[in-house]
Amino acid sequence: MMVAPPLDAIRAFIARHAIPLEPAFLGRPFRDLFPTLEGLRAEVRRQGLWAPHLPREQGGLGLSLPAFAEVSAVLGESPIGHYLFNCQAPDVGNQELLLSHGTPAQRATWLDPLVRGEIRSCFAMTEPEFAGSNPVWMETRAVRNGDAYVITGHKWFTSSADGAAFTIVMAVTDPDAAPHRRASQIIVPMDAPGLTLVRNIPVMGEAGSDYASHAELRFDKVRVPVTNRLGDEGEGFALAQERLGPGRIHHCMRWIGICERAFTLMVRRAATRELAPGEPLGRQQVVQHWIAESRAEIDAARLLVLDVAHRIEREGASAARDGISLIKFHVAGVLQRVLDRAIQVHGALGMTEETPLAYWYRHERGARIYDGPDEVHKSAVAKRILAAAGMPGRESKAR
């Protein structure tokens, strides 16, 4: 039986608790907010809204992917919405990985406290020395030594590593295997000897702290048990792809939530800001066009993402791969345009921390880069469309 998402209750919680906390979030280190955030998370649990993406037997709401997508859009209207409900990236993806592929021991040690919100996690894949658009090209090695792996490598943009209890590392376990069978995913405690958090990387000048950060990590002969591996050896890429489809739905609907909030702020500003006595900004035709274009783009993007979510639910991520690529670049573009218009309507105010617009503009510009740059997704979709139309591939042309 399909479970309806409690959107009204979640929307009320965000309006009552998350949005009023944003000035503190934007103006202070994240860990300064811990007491308040923990109190609000306890209230989310008390209201029975905790971990909406997880099955009921795991303490969640048991929502389908399309239903959670709708929740994600509501939570996305505040930069702390997902965190308060314990469905924030990268923890949400790690929870799903451990739930589907973790051993009983791995679940007891890592998944259960993660689900309870007692710890956080991160996912270490991207390396500064190699193009992130090529997910099978990496140098971090995990060498088998008896009943352990010895991991050496360099990762960066490991989101939320600061303060995390563990990371799931993508590392090459068999360099001689086929490209998509070389890497494995391995759980590494963040306090393991040889693992160093070098720094939180400044994003457009802001390094952030704790959950709200992206770290550079070094692994110097970090030794962990073989039992820390997720799945079979060589399944790292397959697990990453499995995580990617639903993860794109999560991200895209969060972006739509950001768009909705930016749209609300833009409309309010246009209706109330006067250019001269009795002359509201909203009478400017260009502003009216921005409002109309934004409304159309947000609504169309929402329908496209929900359509892909339903297809993943019915047929699996592989069958929906074109749609998964389409929503990634399309919604990222809508997000950037809507944020830019909202900032422009706010004028100088839009560049400040008086609203969340500048924060989102800094941190969500990466939407067109991470999880594969837009250009890669556009080319992948176009190639499959052209192949279906009969265009020969490169191998055929060479012959």
N, C-alpha and C positions, 0 to 999 in steps of 0.2 A: 504494500500500500504506500502510495506517495505521501510524504510528509510535507505539509504546507509550511513555508518559512514564516516565522513570526516577525514579519517586516515592521509592523506598527510598533511593537515593543522595542525592537532594535533601534528603529528610527528615533523613538522617544528617548532612549538611553543616550544615543549619540548627541542629540540636541541638548539634553539636560546636563550631561556630565562631561562628554569629550570636548565639545566645542568651547565651553567656558575654560577648559584647561589649556587650550592652545597657546595663549600668550606666554604661559610659563614654559611650555614645551619649546616654543620658538626662541625664548630668551635665556634659557638656563640649560646646563648640562643635563642629559637625560637621567642620569642616576640621582640627581637631586629630587626628581619627581617620584622616586620609588615608593615612599610611604603612601602617597596619594594614589598612585597607579595600582598598588597592591590592594588598597581598599576598594577601588572601583572594580578590579578584577573579582574580588570576593563578592561584590554585589552582582556582577554578571552571573557568577555561579549560583548565587542565591535565587536569582530570577529564572534559572534553568535555561540560560542562553549560551552556555559555555561550549567552545569548540564545535561550532555548527557543522563543520565539514566531516566530523568523525561519526562512526556508527554509535548507536545508543549504548551498546555493550561496552564501548570504550569511553563512555562518559560524554558523548557528543549528542547532537540533535538528530543524527541519522538522515540528513538531507541528501537528496540526489545532487548531481553536479549542476544541473540547471537551477535548482532551488538555492544551492549555495552561491551560485553566480549572482542571483538577485540580492542575497545577503551581502556579498562582497561589494556590490555597488553602493549599498547604504553605508557600510563601514568605511568605504573609501572616501566618504565626504569629510572625514577628519584624518589627519596624518597619524593619529594614535588609535583609530577605530579598530583595526585588525588586532593590534597588540592587546587591547583591553579584552577582546573576545578569544584570545589564544589561537588565532588562525592566521598569524602573520608569517610572511616569508622571512627567512628560509625554513622556519620551523614547520610550517604546514606541509611542505614537500618532504621534509625528513620524517615527519610523523607518518605520512602515507607510505614512504619507502619501508620504514621499520614495520609498519602494520602488515604490508603485503609480502615482505621478503626477510624480515628479521627472525632470528631464531628465538625460542622461548627465553633464553638467557639474555639476548640482546634487548628484547622487549622489556624484560623486568628491570634491566640496568638502565636503559636509556629512554625507551618509549614511555613507560609508565610515569616517571617523573616529568617528562616533557609534556605529556597530556595534562598532568595535574598543574602545570605551570610553575613547577618548582625550579626548573632549569631552562636554559635556552641552548640552541645549537647553531651551527653554521655549515655551509657547504663549500668546500675548497676545490675549485676546478680550474678557473682562469689563471694563466701564467703570463707575466709581463713580457717574457721573451718570445712568445708565440701568438699568432693571430687568434683571437677568441672566436672568430668566425669559422675556424677549422677545429671542431671539438675532438678530433682524433689525433691532433698534433700537440703533444705535450712531452715534457722532459722528466717530470717527477716520477721517480722509480720506487717501487716496492719490491725489494729482493727477498725471496724466501730464504730463511735461515732456520732450519729445524721447524719448530712449531710457532715461529714468529715471522713477521714481515719487518724488514728494516727500510724505512722510508726516508728518502732524500729528495728535496726539491724546493721550489720557490713558487708561491701562489700569491695572487693579489685580488683586490675587489672581492674578498671573502666577507660578504655582508654579515654584520652583527657578530663578528668573531669576538669583539671586545666584550668580555663578561660571559661568553658562552661556556658551557661545560664540556662540549665535545664538538668535533667537526667530522663530517663525512668527506673523505679525500678521494679524488679521482687520481689514480696513480697507475703507471704502466707496470704490469706484472709479467708480461711476455712480449718483449720488443720484436720478436720474430714472428708473431702471429699476424693474421690478417688485420688490417687497420682497425676494424670495428671490434676486434677481439683482444686487443692488446692491454686494455686497461681494466681495472677492478675498482670497486668502491669499498673503502675501509674506514671503520670508525676509529677515530683517534681522540683520546681525552686531551683537552686543551692544556692540561698541566703535565703532559707526558714529557720526560726529559728529552731535550733536543728540539722541541717545538717552541719557536719564538714568534711572538706577535711584534713585528718590527715597528709598526706605526699604524694609526688610522689615517687613511689617505684623504687629504683635503679634496672635496668635490666643489669646484668653483669657489675655493677659498675656505670651505667649512669642513673641518675634520670630523665633527660630531663626537659622540661618546656612547659607549655601551651599545644598546640595541641599535641606536640611530647612527651607524658608522659602517665603514667598509675598510677592511684591514689588509695589510701586507703580512704574509706569513712565510717563515722559513722552517723547513724540516731538515734537521741535520742528524741523520742516522737515528731517527725516531723508531723505537722498537715497540711493536704491539703484537698481541697474539693473533695467529691465523684465524681464530674464532671470531675476530672482530670484522672479518670480511662479510659484506652483504652479498648474498647470492653466491653463485659459482665464480671461480676465477675466469676473468675475461668477459664478464657480463656487465662491466661498468657502463659502457656506452648504451647498451640496451636498457639498463635501469634508468639512466639519465633521460633517455627518450620516453620511457614510460612515465616518468615524473613530469616531462615537459608539456604534454598535451593538456591535462587538467590544470597544470601550473599556468599555462597561457590564459586559460579561462579566468583563473583567479586574478591574474595581473590585469587583464583587459577590463574586467568588470570593476576592479579597483580604480583604474584610470577613468572609467566612465563616472564613477562616484566623484572623483576629483573634478571632472568636467561639470557635473551637476552643481557642485558647490561653487566652482568658479563662475558658472553661468548665473547662479542666484546672486552672487556678490556683484557681478557685472550689471545685471538688471537693476538691482537696488541702487547702485551708484549712478547709473544713467537716469533713473527716475528722480533722484533726490539732489544730485549735484547741479548747481546752477552756474552757468557761464556768465550770466548777468542776471540782475533781478527779474524773476519771472521767466527765465529762459533755461529750463533743464537741459542737461547734456543729451538726454534721450530724444530731443527734437532734431538732432543732427542726423541727416539721412545715413551717413556712413555708419554711425552707431546702431541705427535701426537695422541696417543690413548685417552687421556683425551679430546682432542678437538673433535675427532670423536664421542666418547661416549656421550659427552655433546650435540652435534648437534642432534644426534639420539633421546636422551631422551627428549630434549626440544620440538622437532617437534612432537614426539609421545604424549607427555603430552598435547600440544596445541590441537591436534586433538581430544583427549579424552574429554577434557573440552568442546570444542565446540559441540561435539556430545551430551553431557549431557545437555548443554544449549538449544540446539534445542529440545531435548526431553521434558525438563521442559516447553518450550514454547508451544509445541504441546499437551502434555498430563498432565502437572501439576507436582509439586514436588513429590507428593506421588508415582506416577508411576516411577519416576526417582530416587527413594531413594537409590537403590544400586549404581547407577552411581555417585550420590552425595557423598556417602561414598568413593567410589573408587578414585575419583579425589582428595578428601581431603588428603588421606594418600599418594597417588602416587605422586602428584605434590609436596607435602611438602618434600618428599624424594629426588626428582629430584632437588629441590631448594637447599637443604643442600649439595648435592653432587657437583653441579655445582659451588656453592659459595666456597666450600672447595678447589676444583681444581683451581679455579681462584686465590684464595689467595696463594696457593702453587706455582703457576707459577710466581706470583709477588714477592715471597720470603718475606723478611722483609718489603718491601714496602706495601704488602698486609695487614699487621697488623696495619698500620697507618691510619690517616684520610686524606691521600693524594688522596685516591679513596673512593667511598662509600662502598667498599667490607666489611671492618671491621664493619661498622655501620649495614649493612644488616646481617652480620653473627651474631652479638649480638642480634639484635631485631627479626630476622626471624627464629631463632632457635625455637621460640615458635610456629611456624607453625605446628610442630608435636604434640603440646600440646593443644592449644586453639581450641575452637569449637569441643571439644571431641578429646582425644588423639588418635593417629594412631591405637593403639592396640584395642580400642573399635570399631572403624570403621571396622577394618579387621575382628574381631570376628563377628560383626553384619552381614556383607556380607556373610561370610563363613557359618554362621548358616542358613541363608535363602537359600543358595545354597544347603546345605546338607539336609534341610527339603524338598526342592523340589525334591531331589533325593530319598526321602523316609526314611531318618534317623529319628527315633522317638525322640520326645522331652523328657525333664526330667519327665514331668507328666506321659507320657506313660510308661516310664521305671519304675517309682515308682509303677504303678498299676501292 
